[in-house]
């Protein structure tokens, strides 16, 4: 290994691999250092259950924000498959078990489902009007994500003023309550504002608005697709692209310090051969900003706080629903559990007060219905399916005192919520591993920090930021800069970071290419 590189990238997650592919492809000597024994970070597929040939997307599940341009530029050859259903929400109302079905693309069945739930067409008409407006905003914002930051004034003049005010300037709960009357419909809209973000819908910080925007702007459509082969197929393709471009990738390399003075940098790590230091012109940090601060020897007074419970399950078959709807259709999209608007707010207030939500909102994704390739042929033939559950409003603080006990109780409550909409006990459908144990794995924010190094278990590395310049000093920059010119953020903590997108990696690479002599 050489002693000097043009660029050293700290962290071999998906953003680091995107940056390495562009930089090495641009002729710069590039070194990627990854602490774990494999690349991919949290965007990986793994065999979770002993003796069971199923490779689950363990931490991140779906892809929306990864721009088609990055896929094409890097020749990734990925297949991102559309789901036949956008969402399904089981509802128990007036002694009836119903299901609100949203097709993809929406059709007559969606309208009929809204009418069956609400008794009229008014909620569906409000739904279509709202999301058509959101699409117009996504169409303005999405094309800017791979370029220098546009100014807020530049974007605002391209968007309907009322829409801009509702989504960017006022708490998201206000527009939801104004446009929709039904509690379930309100909740289906609002859930995109709180996935992975601990906030109330009327929070004055507007972090819930930013979360909603990121969920709806991917490639201008906001569609969340299933990566064929699992999330690991995405990062495996990126690792291959980086190596083909000429980047050096070292795993089991635990970085212990980062230095940069504006013109030169150095990175020190511990590996199998002991401590090693290399010098470089640029350092790219594909780690959380608080992690970078610690590596620079700076004080870290407060970590970000994650807010989710992730549960991976393997089922021997899909369970039957109390509504009578076909489970292969209901679970084909995002399956909402106890995510009425009032339930989201009650759960937030409970968690903010330090208590586990008694009725925790969550949502379920069945990857294998859209992409059975993650299961062995034998499991497919026998009807097995995967379920991954994302529990909402489970902040790190709830697990600080006793992570194991809080995890067990959280899983019990979430799965009880799912089972309440089933026509049979969930336990009858849960597969067993080679040791006879139920195929259930759960990860709290504490577990996520321990396993993949995200401070506080925060999946976005911190609060999401608006994807544009908020003042004149930022306009025209890339949103990846730090206080030192040759030290850049290339991970989810960048201004346009968050989720599996590669945007921060691309933009950090472009910033380096702009800066180099």
N, C-alpha and C positions, 0 to 999 in steps of 0.2 A: 504494500500500500504506500502511495506517495505521501509526502509530508505537507503538501500544499494543494488546495483545491480552489477553484474560482468560487464555488458555493458549497457550504455544508448545510444540510437540512436535518434538523433535530426532530425526529419522529417520522416513522414510516407508515402512517395512516394514509387514507386515500388522498387527502390534500397534498401531503408531502410527495406522494408518488406522481401526482399530476404536475406539480412544480418541477420535479426532477425530470420528467419526460420533456417538458418544454425547454428547460434550461440545457440539458444535455443535447437535445435536438438542435439547440441554437449554438452549439459549439463550446459550451462552458463545461469544464471539468466539474463533476457534481458527485458529492458523497451524501448518502442517506444513512442515518444512524437510527436504528429501531431497538427499543429496550426489550421488547418481547422476542420470542424465538421465531416469529413470523411477521410479515408485513400485514397491513390492513387495519390495525387499531381496533376500533369497535365495529367496523364494517367487515365482518368475517362470517364464514359458515363453519360450523363445528359439529362433530358427533357428540351430542350432549349426554346421551344415555348409554351406559355400558352395554355392549353387545347388541345394540340396535342400530341398523344401517340407515340412519336418517341424519342428514346434515342440515341443521337448522340455522337460519340467520339469527344469531344469538342475541345481538343487542340492537341492531338497526334492521328494518324490515323491508321498506318500500323506497322507491326512487321517484322523485319528482323534479328536484332542483338541478340535477345534473344536466347541463346544457347539451343539446344535440351537437353543438359545434365542438365541444371538447371530445365527445365520442368520435366524431369524424376526424378531427385534427390528429388524434392519437391512434387512429385505426384500431379501436378497441374491439370491434366485432361483437358487441354485446347485443343480447335480445332482451328488451324491456317490454314485457307483455301486458296488455291492457286487461283489466278485470271486467267481467261481464256485468258486474253490479258495483255501483259506487258505494252504497251503504244500505244497511238494513237495521232497523231499530225496533226491537220487540216492545210492545206496550200493553199494559194491563189497565183497562179503563171500563168503568161501569159494568164490571163483571165479565168483560169480554177480553180475550187475548187476541191482539192484532199485531201487525207488523208494518211499519212504514218502509216501503221499498223504493229506493232511488236507483233506477237503471243507469247503465252507461252504454250508449247515449240514452238520455231520458226519452221516454215515449208515453204511450197511452196508459201503460200499467203504472207508471209513476204518478200520473195525474189521478188515476183511480185510487191508488193507495192513499194519497193525500186526502181525497174526498171521503174515503171510508173512515179515516181517522178523525177528520175535523168536521165532516158534514156539509162541506161546500168546496168550491174551487178557489176561494179567495186566498187561502194560504199558499196554494201551489202557484197562483199568479204572482203573489208577492215574492215567492221563492225565485221564480224564473226572472222577474224584473231585477231583483237584487243581484243575483249571480251574473246576469248580463252586464250590469253596471260594474261589478267587480272584475269581470273579464276585460272591460275597457281599460281599467287601471292596470291590470296585469300586462295588457298589450303595450302599455307605455313603459312600464318599469322593466319587464323582462329583457328587452333588447339592450338595456344599459348595464347589465350585470357583469359583462366581460370587458368593459371599457373603463376609462377613468371616471371617477365619481361625478355625476351630473349635479348641478345645484338644485336645491329644493325649489327655488323659484322657477327654474327651467322645466321641471316636471309638473309643478302645480298648474302652470298655464295650459298644459295639455290635457288636464283632467277636469271633469265637471266639478264646479266649486262645491256643490252640495255633497257630492260623493267624497271629495277630498276632506271636507270638514268632518264628515261622519266617520271616516276610516283613519284619518291621520291626526285630527285635532281634538276629537271628543272621545271619551271612553266608549269602547265597543258595545258595552251593554245598552247604551242609549239607542243606537240604531236598531239593535235586535228587538228591543222592547217596543220601539215605535213601529216597525214594519211587520212584526209577526205577533199573533195573538195566542197561538197554541204553545203550551209549555214544552211539548216534545219537539216540535218544529224549531222553536227557539233554541233548544239544547243542541240539536243536530247542527245548526248554524254556529253556535257558540263554541262547540268543542274544539274547533280548529284554532281558537284563540288561547287555549290553555294546555294543549298537548306539550308536555315538557317544560311548561312555564308555570311558576307558582304565582298566580295573581287572581284577583277577583275581576269580574267583568266590568266593574265600575272603577277600577284602579286608576288613579290620576297619573301614574307614571306612563300609562299607555303601553306597557310591555305586552299586554294581551293583544293590542291592536297590531303590534309588530309581528307577533307570533301568527296571528291570523293572515297577515299579508304574505308572510313567507310560505304558508301552506297553500296559497292560492296563485302564486305567480310562476311556478315552474314551467319553463319553456312557453310562457304566455298562456298556457291552458290550465295549469294547476292540477293536472291529472297525476295521480300516484300509481306507478306501475310496478309490476313484480319482476325482479331480475331473475331471468332463467338461470338455474344453477345455484341460486341463492346469492346473498349479498357478497359472499366470498368470491363469486365469479366476477363481480365488479372490480374488487381490489386485486384479484389475481391478474386480471387483464391489465390493470394499471401498472402492477409490478413488472409484468412482461414488457409493457411499453417503455417503462423507465430503463430497463436493462437493454432493450433493443436500441434505445437512443444513446446508450453508452454510460449511463449513470452507474456508479458503484453503490450497492446496497448491502449494508452490514446489519445483521440481526444480533440479538443478545448483547447489545451495546448500550449500557446504561449511562447516559450523559450526566456528568456531575457538575460541569461549569461551562458557562458561555461568556465570552468577552468580545466586545466590539467597541471601537473608538471612532467610527465614522469612515475610516479608510481600510483598516485591517481588522480581522477577527480571528478567534481561536475557539476551539471546542475540545473539551476533555471528556473522556468516557472510560468506563471500566468494562472490559470484555474478558473473553477466555484467556487472553494473553496478558492480562493485567491492565494497568492504566496506560492510556494513549492520548496524545494531544496532536491535533492537526491545525495548521494555520489556513486562513482563507481570506478572500476579499469580501464575501457576503455570508451572513448567517441567516437562514430562514427557520423560524420557530413554528413547527407544526405541533405545538403543545399549547395548553391554556395560558393566557397572559399571566396568571398568578404563578404557574409553574415556571415560566420564563423568568419572572422576577426573582424567584428563589434561586434559579441557576445563575443569575447575575449577581447573587449576593445581596439583593435588595430585600428590605423588610416586607413581609406579607402579613397584613393585619387581619384580613378577612377573606375567606374563600367563598366562591359562588355556592349556591345551594341548589342541588338538583331537586326534581319533584316528580318522581315516577316510580312505579313498581312494574318490573318486567317479569312475566311468567311464560315459560316455554313448556308446552305439553305435546305429547304424542298420543293420539287417540286410535283405538282399534277400529272405530267407525264414528261417524258424526252422530250426535244425539238428535232425537226427535224433538220438535218444538211444540209448546202448548198451543201456539197459534195455528198449527197444522200446516204451516208453510214448508216447502221443500228445503231441508237443511243445506243441500248442495247449492241452492240458490241464495239462501239467507247468509251463509258463511262465505260466499264468493267475494263479497266486498268487505267493507269495514262494518263489523257487527257491534253496534253501540249497546252498552249495558248501563242502565240507570244514569243516563246522561241527559235527562230533562234539564231545562234551564234552572229550575229551582233546586234540583239535586246537585248540579254543578256548584251553585252558590252556597248551598248548605255544607257540602263537603269542603269547600274552601274555608269557610268560616270555622268549621270544626278543626281542620288541620292548622289554620293560623292560630287557633287557641291552644294548640299542643296535643290534640287528641286525634287518633285515627278516625277517619270518616266511618260512621256506622253503616252507611249505604254508599260504598265507594264507586264513583263513576269509572268506567273503563271501556276499552274497545278491543276487539279481537280481530286478528287477521289469519286467514287460512291460506298460507302460501301454496300448499300442495294441491289445492283445487285448480289453481291457475297453472302451476308448474310442478307436476308430479316427479320431475327428474331428481329432486332432492331426496326422494325415497328410493330404496332398492326396488327392483321389479317385484320381489316377493311381497313387500309391504304394500305396494300399489295394488297388486292382484287381490290381496286380502282386505282391501278397503281402508287401510290406515290413512290418517290425515294429521297434519300438524296444526296446532293452534299457538299463536303468540299473542299474549295479552299485554296491553299497555294500561296500567292503572294510573289514574289522574289524581292529582293533589295528594301525593305521598312525599312531602318534603323531607330532606335529610334529617331535620331536627327530630322527627318522630322516631328515628332509629338510633339516635345517639346514645341513649342510656342502655338499651339491650337490643342490639340488632337482630339477634336470632329470634327472640320472643316476638318482637314487633313484626318481623318478616312472616313468621308462622301465622300470626293472627291476621295480618294483612291478606295473605294468600287465602286463608279460610273465608274472609269476608268477600273478597273478589269472586272466588269460585262459587260461593253461595249466591251471590248476585246473578251470576250466569245461570246457575242451576234453577233459580226461581222462574226462569222463562222456558225451562225444559219440561218435556212430558215424561222424563225418566231421570233417575239419579245419574249425575255425571260420572260417578265412580264406575258405573257399568261400562263406560266407553273408554276409560283411560287405559292405555297399554301398560305393560309391565316390562322392565328391563331384564337383562340376563340374570340378575340376582333376585328377581321377583318384586322389585320395588316399583311403585307407580312412576311413570315417566312424567315427572313434574320438576321443573327447575325454576327458582325465583331469584331475582336480583333486585335488591334495594339500591338506593343511591350510595350507601356505604359500600355495598358489594361491588358496585360499578367502579367506584374510586379504587378499591383494592385490586380489582382484576385488570382494568385497562388504564388506570392512572388519571381519570378525569376528576379534577378537584371538586369535592362536594358531590360527586356523581352527576354533575351538571352536563347533560348531553350536548348543550350548545357552548360549553366552556364559559358561560356567563350569559347575561341578558342579551337577547338579540337587539341589534341596532337597526335604525332605518337604513335602507340600502341606497342612500344618496347623501351628498354633503349637506350637513346642517348649517354650515356657515361658510363664508368666503375662503377661509384658510384651507378648507378641505377640498373645495371644488377643483377638479382636474387632477387630484391625487388618486391613488389606487385603493385607499382604505385599508392598507396593510402596514403603514408606516409606524415606527416607534420614535422615541426621542433620539435615536442614533441612526444616521443615514443608511448604514450598511447592515442594519438589523431589522428584519421584517417579520411580521406575523403572517404565516401562510395556513393557519388552521381555522377552526370554527370561531375563534375569538376575534377574527378580522371583522371589519364593518359588514361585509357581505358574506359572513360565515354561517355556520349552523347547518345541520343535516348533511346528508351525503350528496354533495354538489360538485366538489372540485373547483368551485368558483374562487375561493380564497387561494388555492394553490396556483391556479392560472394567473390570478391578478398579482400575486407576489412575484411570479416568474416574469410577468410583463414589466413590473416595476424594476426588477434587476436589469432586464434587457434595455430598459429606457435609461437606467443610471450608468451602465457601463460605458467606458470611454469609446 
